[in-house]
């Protein structure tokens, strides 16, 4: 999955501490965050982004095509499946410690809905100079640089270190 400046991102769990912190970072980077989801705060705004009661409403009203989840493990399955049913085709699941049977259900739903999942327990995605989704340190200019090299890593910290070393070597 590659994210671009044109990606329209919906943040599930936007009003929580981590959701707020990273939404602000994504917005400052230039990521097009078009909405957030929190059923208890629907109709309001948070981080200057509209809050919706469901992912379906957010997709319908914003055209969002990517969702990132700042959701606890116990409700991650429900949130992920709901996002896929709403039409999300790219889902970034940051949550760790999701029960294995829930992950299996999420992957089965992804296959049914044609959704690409990154995660669970991922640090997210970065397209340098365009967009970042998740908890990557994309806002640190010395770490990521546009170019022709892509890095995929199971470890957020090691992946970030590889990107830093590539950037220091003049590669992007």
C-alpha positions in Angstrom: 0.0 0.0 0.0 1.4 3.4 -1.0 -0.1 6.6 0.4 -0.1 9.8 -1.6 -0.9 13.4 -0.9 -4.3 12.7 -2.5 -5.2 10.0 0.1 -8.2 11.0 2.2 -7.6 9.7 5.7 -10.2 8.9 8.3 -8.9 8.5 11.9 -10.8 6.0 14.0 -10.3 6.9 17.6 -9.3 10.5 16.8 -10.3 12.0 20.2 -8.2 9.7 22.3 -4.8 10.9 23.6 -2.8 9.0 20.9 -5.3 9.7 18.2 -5.1 13.4 18.9 -1.3 13.6 19.1 -0.8 11.7 15.9 -3.6 13.4 14.0 -2.0 16.7 14.7 1.4 15.4 13.4 -0.2 14.0 10.3 -2.0 17.2 9.6 1.1 19.3 10.1 2.9 17.0 7.7 0.3 17.6 5.0 -1.6 14.4 5.3 -5.2 15.0 4.1 -7.1 13.9 7.3 -10.7 14.4 6.2 -12.6 13.1 9.3 -12.5 11.2 12.5 -14.8 8.7 14.1 -16.1 8.7 17.7 -19.8 7.9 18.1 -20.0 9.8 21.4 -18.6 13.0 19.8 -20.3 12.9 16.4 -21.2 16.3 15.0 -18.3 18.1 16.6 -14.8 18.9 15.5 -11.5 17.8 16.9 -8.1 18.9 15.6 -10.2 21.0 13.3 -11.5 17.8 11.6 -15.2 16.8 11.6 -16.2 14.0 13.8 -18.6 11.3 12.6 -20.6 8.7 14.5 -19.5 5.9 12.2 -17.0 5.1 9.5 -19.8 4.7 7.0 -20.9 8.3 7.7 -17.3 9.6 7.4 -16.8 7.8 4.1 -20.1 8.9 2.7 -19.5 12.6 3.6 -15.8 12.9 2.9 -14.9 10.4 0.3 -12.3 9.0 2.7 -10.4 6.0 1.2 -7.8 5.2 3.9 -8.5 4.7 7.6 -6.0 4.5 10.5 -7.0 2.9 13.8 -6.2 4.3 17.2 -8.6 1.7 18.8 -8.1 -0.6 21.8 -7.6 -4.3 21.1 -11.0 -5.3 22.5 -12.9 -3.3 19.8 -10.4 -3.4 17.0 -12.1 -6.2 15.1 -15.5 -4.4 15.1 -13.9 -1.1 14.1 -11.9 -2.7 11.3 -14.8 -4.7 9.8 -17.0 -1.6 10.1 -14.5 0.4 8.1 -14.3 -2.3 5.4 -18.0 -2.5 5.2 -18.1 1.3 4.8 -15.9 1.0 1.7 -12.4 1.7 3.1 -9.9 0.0 0.8 -6.7 0.8 2.7 -6.7 0.2 6.5 -3.8 0.9 8.8 -4.1 -1.0 12.0 -1.8 0.4 14.6 -3.3 -1.6 17.5 -1.2 -4.3 19.1 -2.4 -7.3 21.2 -5.5 -8.0 19.1 -6.6 -11.6 19.8 -5.5 -13.9 17.0 -9.1 -15.0 16.2 -10.0 -11.3 15.7 -7.1 -10.8 13.4 -8.2 -13.8 11.4 -11.7 -12.4 11.1 -10.3 -9.0 10.0 -8.2 -10.7 7.3 -11.2 -12.7 6.1 -13.3 -9.5 5.9 -10.5 -7.8 4.0 -10.5 -10.5 1.5 -14.3 -10.2 1.1 -14.2 -6.4 0.7 -11.0 -6.1 -1.3 -9.3 -4.1 1.5 -5.5 -4.0 2.0 -4.6 -4.1 5.7 -1.2 -2.9 7.0 -0.9 -4.3 10.5 -1.9 -5.0 13.1 0.8 -3.6 15.3 2.3 -1.5 12.6 3.9 2.0 12.9 2.2 3.0 9.7 3.2 4.3 6.3 5.2 7.2 5.0 5.6 8.6 1.5 8.2 11.2 2.1 7.1 14.7 1.2 3.5 13.6 0.6 1.8 11.8 3.3 2.2 9.8 6.5 -0.3 7.7 8.3 0.3 6.3 11.7 3.0 6.8 14.3 6.1 7.1 12.1 8.5 10.0 12.7 7.9 11.4 9.2 8.0 15.0 10.6 11.8 14.5 11.3 13.3 15.6 8.0 16.6 13.8 8.5 14.8 10.4 8.6 12.8 10.2 5.4 13.6 11.5 1.9 11.8 11.3 -1.4 13.4 8.9 -3.8 13.2 5.5 -5.5 13.9 3.2 -2.5 11.1 1.8 -0.5 11.4 0.1 2.9 9.1 -2.5 4.4 9.8 -3.6 7.9 8.1 -5.6 10.6 9.8 -3.4 13.2 9.0 0.3 13.3 12.2 1.3 15.0 14.4 -0.8 12.8 12.6 0.4 9.7 13.1 4.0 10.8 16.8 3.3 11.4 17.2 1.8 7.9 15.4 4.9 6.5 17.7 7.2 8.5 20.8 5.4 7.2 19.5 5.5 3.6 18.9 9.2 3.9 22.3 9.8 5.4 23.8 7.9 2.5 22.0 10.2 0.0 19.3 7.7 -1.0 15.6 8.3 -0.7 
